Amino acid sequence: MPPRKNYPLRISPELYAALERWAADDLRSVNAQIEYLLTRSVRQAGRLKEREEAASPAPSPTEETP
């Protein structure tokens, strides 16, 4: 697996708290939850290449599949 890119992220305390609750519900860390949400959003926008899709995190157990 290629190395991951580190990137400092500044978000409001309210948004972080919401992400923290959501991550706990999905049994993920906040970092993994943010990466999952970004990956899902980029994939839905059609901007993720095939090669990158194979390395993306697995869907949440609570996420519905089409």
N, C-alpha and C positions, 0 to 999 in steps of 0.2 A: 504494500500500500504506500503510495507517495506521502511525503510528509505533509502535515496540515499547516495552513497559513495562520499565524497568530495575528489578531486584529483587535485593538482596543475598541470597546463599544461603550458609548455613553448613552444611557437611557434614564428616564425618570424613575424615581423610587416606586411610584404607583404601577408603572408598567412592569418593573422587575418583580414586584410582589405578585402581580397577576401571572407572570410567567412561572414564578416559583410554585404557585398553587397548581397551575396546569401541569407543570413538569412532575410534581408529586403525584397527581392523579394518574399520569401516564407512566409512572415509575422510571423517570429519567432525571438526569441532572439538568439544571437550568441551561448549561452550555449545550447539552445534547438536544434539549427542547428547541432552543433558538436555531441550531443547525437544521433540525428536522423541519421546522416551520419555513425557514428560508429555502431549503431544498424543495419542499412541496410547492411553494409559491413560484419558484423559478421554473420548475417542471410544468406547472399549470400554464405558465406564460409561454411555454414552448421554447425556452432559452437554454435548456440543459442538453448537452450533446450526449449521444449514446454511451460513449466511454465513461462519462461522468455519472450517468445514471446507474451503472453497475456498481460504483463505489459509494452510492448514497446510502444513508441510514435506512433501516427497514421501517415499514409503516407501523404506526401505533397499533396496539391490539384493539383499541377502541375506535379506530378509524374504519369507516365503511368503505368497502371496495365496490367499484362500479360494476 
